[in-house]
Amino acid sequence: MLFCLACLAPTACRGQGCCTVGSSSLGGLESGVQRFETLTVGLNYQFNSVTQAFQERRRIDDPLRRTASVSYLTVQLEYGLARSVSLLASLHYSDKSREITVLAGTGGTAFQETASFRGSGIGDLTVLAKYQVIEPTIISPFELAIGGGASLPTGSFTQEQNGSQLSIDLQPGTGAPSLIGWVFALRSFPSLGLTVSLATQYRYSGTNFDGYRIGDEIVVNAGGEYQLMMFLRGALYIRARFAEQDYANRRVLNATGGTYYDFMPGLTYADGPSAVRVFAQLPLYRNVRGIQLALSYLLGVEYRYTVDFRTLAGGVSPL
């Protein structure tokens, strides 16, 4: 596999309002439980440039001169089912492309030839249920939540180009279900306008009908956000991903899996029920198995809108 989809997964929408104690402007997998009877709808776009080649921890010139790019357009919904329970759903459309440049011919007739591959379509549906173990308050602004869910194989994994099936990294879906475990913790410091959080997710993947299984992975997102101005927040996070190797027909694939650390800065402008976030993801450290292409940079923008149904019904919505 030339690059791993999991590390480029689209970020789900934030689940709480900026005024909420224990809130985060990051995605649904990196933020706490949605407030009761509120719904957040998000639209997220990401562009991933995948041009850097690594062999273990060393950056190298890729032997095949490969380059790749991935674009995601994601729709996310999260609804507060009860005071301590919310449900998150996320579905994306992806457009993935890769180019390989090789030297063809011999002697004086040698020339470079470039082959292009592309796959696009609706991806897999992710559903996650969250439960708030410790609820944040004004006196004790600490939140702890746990959750579980699944990624359902709604996307195609058998797309073809010129009569040949595309590799799994170019397919819109994986063709296999995955189980997801999730833990989230956040501590607010209201007097400083600061929040720090830690989100961890574990993904256990199944095997598709082609006999391919993406390796299990753990993703840890840690960092903080600071209130820069009345409506503007800045975020600095470190994302760590630990991925096992993939399997194909019961064989371990060499050029898959590894350890990846990335730096994630961002800005969020929130006014009332609307919020706009711009963000980036930049590589810090790579330790891969075999020779792999890795993320060079990610750029994204997201719009979210939150509806409080109790307020619409004439009730009083808590902070």
Secondary structure, DSSP 8 states (H G I E B T S, - for coil): --S-SGGG-------S-TTSTT--SS-GGGS----TTEEEEEEEEEEEEEEEEEETTEEE--TT--EEEEEEEEEEEEEEEETTEEEEEEEEEEEEEEEEEEEES-GGG-EEEEEEEEEEEE--EEEEEEEEEE---SSS-EEEEEEEEEEE--S-S--EETTEE--GGGSSS-SS-EEEEEEEEEEEEGGGTEEEEEEEEEEEE-B-TTSEE---EEEEEEEEEEE-SSSEEEEEEEEEEEE---EETTEE-TT--EEEEEEEEEEEEEETTEEEEEEEEEEEEEEESSEEEEEEEEEEEEEEEEEEHHHHTT-----
